Amino acid sequence: MAFSYLKTHLQKRREDALLRERQLVSQHSSCHISVAGKTYLNFASNDYLGFAADALKNNELTQLGSHSSPLVTGYTQAAHDLESYLCNKLGYESALLFNSGFSANSSVLKALFQDQQVAQQSMMFHDKLNHASLIDGGLNSQAAMVRFNHNDMKHLTARLQKSKATNKLIISEGVFSMDGDSAPIAELYAIANEHNAWLMIDDAHGFGVQGEQGLGSCEQIKPQLLVITFGKAVASSGACVLASKEVIDYMLQYNRDYIYSTGMSPLIAQHTLVRLQQIYSQQGDQRRQKLANNITLFQQLAAEYKIAVMPSNSAIQPIVLGCAEQTLMVANKLKQQGIWLSAIRPPTVPFNTARLRITLTAAHDKNDIERLVNELVNAL
Ligand SMILES: Cc1ncc(COP(=O)(O)O)c(C=O)c1O
């Protein structure tokens, strides 16, 4: 029967405890969510600084539509202001806004290596744990792609030494989304320089949170391509690619997601800029400090109760259980006790590394974290 494979594939996912389902969230605050009439303490949000629940005091937030592609009539003053702010703050010549981080990552790689002749002399070097959007961009480009073991600089160096490509691009996340650990940005940058390569960092989980000033994993070092997203610590949505003017001018010619898609809504652009001003104010500093305190408290309690958390100093604190079925079972047990967190299973993470992904935010308080650890002790 035509398309009968749909049923078979769904059935197989269900049997393997890998079926993905959406949950309708009726209410969100920074650290609570309501699903199907029940309210949970939320440890699954990427709203690291707890700004999502704050109302914005800005009367100018009125215009919703950008009307068309930025290359037609969709490049608004709000988008321009946001790009300029980010260029100044992060030290880049030029920037482009995208409606999502997925689109930014995948389209930038596709565009960078869109010319078949150029692609033949080009090679991408991906960290093995890179986000799906980076992998898809690489696969959809014309250039060759190799992967190096996660954060393994020796392996990366060996791969670079073997390569005869003229245009080499090393690609990594700043803070890894499923493991919570950080890439060695300074080392990556030095290795890139040594091998005449460029560096691209996707700092979706570092921007706003990491660094002395909260500028992210690349506060000190400027990779040739930096992608930041607004859906996590910025509590908005969309993304920005920062680079030299030449790279951005090239993207304006060849980046199909940018050229053939409606520009970011001015409402989102203005909202994002106001959020960024908050994030880089004293209020932002206080929230980063509160988040850091929460991370330390969670790690101390986890160590005390012998809960094996992965080595991570970020807001993402994963507990690897291995088996997908068991991970789902523990997450469901926690749900019964009013704790909401994600059971992350393959293919999002490698086989036999299913995990509970705990995300801490500045909106949690001491009691919330103590309750989480108590419930973890009971459920594990
Ligand atoms: C590391 C990383 N990069 C990119 C993205 C995609 O960003 P967005 O949600 O804005 O599409 C995500 C995910 O959510 C992510 O975790």
The ligand as an SDF file (V2000), in Angstrom:
LIG
                    3D

 16 16  0  0  0  0  0  0  0  0999 V2000
   23.0970   24.6920   19.4020 C   0  0  0  0  0  0  0  0  0  0  0  0
   21.8630   25.1340   18.7100 C   0  0  0  0  0  0  0  0  0  0  0  0
   21.9780   25.8240   17.5660 N   0  0  0  0  0  0  0  0  0  0  0  0
   20.8980   26.2430   16.8920 C   0  0  0  0  0  0  0  0  0  0  0  0
   19.6290   25.9870   17.3470 C   0  0  0  0  0  0  0  0  0  0  0  0
   18.4570   26.4620   16.5590 C   0  0  0  0  0  0  0  0  0  0  0  0
   18.0150   27.6710   17.0150 O   0  0  0  0  0  0  0  0  0  0  0  0
   16.4940   28.1050   16.8400 P   0  0  0  0  0  0  0  0  0  0  0  0
   15.7410   27.4230   17.9250 O   0  0  0  0  0  0  0  0  0  0  0  0
   16.4930   29.5920   16.9240 O   0  0  0  0  0  0  0  0  0  0  0  0
   16.0820   27.6120   15.4810 O   0  0  0  0  0  0  0  0  0  0  0  0
   19.4660   25.2910   18.5510 C   0  0  0  0  0  0  0  0  0  0  0  0
   18.1480   25.0030   19.0780 C   0  0  0  0  0  0  0  0  0  0  0  0
   17.2960   25.0460   19.4650 O   0  0  0  0  0  0  0  0  0  0  0  0
   20.6040   24.8500   19.2460 C   0  0  0  0  0  0  0  0  0  0  0  0
   20.4850   24.1690   20.3920 O   0  0  0  0  0  0  0  0  0  0  0  0
  1  2  1  0
  2  3  1  0
  2 15  2  0
  3  4  2  0
  4  5  1  0
  5  6  1  0
  5 12  2  0
  6  7  1  0
  7  8  1  0
  8  9  2  0
  8 10  1  0
  8 11  1  0
 12 13  1  0
 12 15  1  0
 13 14  2  0
 15 16  1  0
M  END
$$$$
